[in-house]
Amino acid sequence: VETGEYRSGEGPRLALIFPPAMHPTSPPLGLASLKAFAAASGAPGSVRLFDLNLAHYQQALRWLDQGRLKMRLGQWDASTTAREVGAACRFFRGQPGSGSFLDPAAYNRQASAYRSFETVLNGLFDNFARRLSLDAAVPPLGRAYFEELLAGVRAFRPDLAGFSILFSQQLHFALALARALKEAGVRVIFGGATLAVMPRPERLLAEPIPISLGRERRRLEPERALDFLLVGEGETGLAALLEDPGQPDRVPGLVYSVGGRVRANPPRMITDLNQLPLPDFRDLPLAEYHSPRLVLPYLSSRGCCWGRCAFCTHQKTYLAYREEAVDRTVSRLAELKSRHRAAHFALVDEMIHPRRFLRLGRRLIESGLEINYSAYAKPTRSFSRPVLETLARSGARVIMWGLESASQRLLAAMKKGTRFQDADRVLIEADRAGIWNLVFLLFGFPSETREEWDQTLDFIERRRAQIAALSKSRFVLLAGSEVFRRPEEHHIVEIMDRPERDPISIAYDYRVSQGLSQEEVAALYKEARARLDRCGRSPHGGLFRDHLLIQASELAGLSPGTRPAGRASS
Ligand code: SF4
């Protein structure tokens, strides 16, 4: 590793980049936290944030409007598509005259157009990104598009570019953008939650990266796109790298290569979350996100205090569970509220346990801080009626519950630590308290029977009035999960690797000795989609969770079953 001279002569210039493609409804928290930490630790140089995911959507809209990008959705011709997509985005951003955000019918219509738009857009540009990474033929439009997308980053003249990769759909965009920057002499770091849950992230640097182009399989030499990986919590590693990039062996969590050999330093954990500075979102264009109100994400704990669900790898994103003191959380939320005039917060903790949730709710009430927030939780008995009423008074508008199944046997097999009867009561009580329920469902857990599948579907229909949104998924066997580590306990008799594996994919195929097969699960899930889509305020509510928070806040106190339609967004 060569230290090299920084172009500015004033310390390193670091561009922190959030690559496409995911719904740009709120700003990326990881980038804002890293920037704040680098500043607070006195690291030299300057750090600037670039949300290229939002920029990608904004640029596509501009190009559609100018006729530079032509798209046809369904029966619409190109100009109708451009008009309708523009209208859907204006609706999402709450622009005057774009329609009522609180009217479920209007919302569904616009969300469907938006979903079709982003599916086509991201599919097209993901393909261009793969081609750019591999030096394959790309239409001039694709090349010009990525160049324009990078213009702001290039103008900043970075020495280093750090990509925050949360989901696998960001990988190919990140590789294409990274390659372009690396060709201009910028050193590139990949980090983010996706790397943290990969069993051997160093593979990304050590082996040619397989990339599919249609049916063809090609390889990208890692050194053409990447210099470093930063695995685990990025704060201390990034600050150390800024301090002295010539000493990679001293950078916690850094994966780097020396003389053709890849080395990985152990990550370092921040033990006291109360020492962390306020996330700094100020580089980001906060008024441009695709939600009618600004929703700021906030993380008040790291890891999961339960950490036992057999299907889950989320708890591995962090090395251990830690909490911020609730007083500190309340004061941080107050600072963010006043700095950005924000009244909506998405608490993105993996799961807030009931005792802490109650403490937080009480402190929020005592502080008089008027905010609306959403949070993730497990529906256990401790969420009693008085607790839920306190949470509602404190501003909890949406709680996203990990219900998973209506079968007690399956809940036990999943090691959820919940009782179905308690979960059912929690949904009813939360709804009565005026909190909107978003319910997570997991279909096809190994050994699930057809009867148990139907039991969950029937339950969801029975509780329709109390459910504002569903987030449904099929079970996927992930490396690192308990099911993967102890397959025999979960009636899995064979685990098969996938020949066409994406470089950061950790999903495997499997065969079970009892219950529904993987193929039966896929077929039943397809069949159940229409029934599931009818449950909740909108079939898109589980995807656009920031929107659900805004809707619930504006109709605060009303349960999903009693909400009026057609009220204008104020
Ligand atoms: S599913 Fe949620 S509660 Fe269960 S281990 Fe994962 S993060 Fe924790």
Boltz pocket constraint, residues with backbone or C-beta under 6 A from the ligand:
constraints:
  - pocket:
      binder: B
      contacts: [[A, 304], [A, 305], [A, 306], [A, 307], [A, 308], [A, 309], [A, 312], [A, 313], [A, 314], [A, 315], [A, 350], [A, 351], [A, 378], [A, 402]]
      max_distance: 6.0
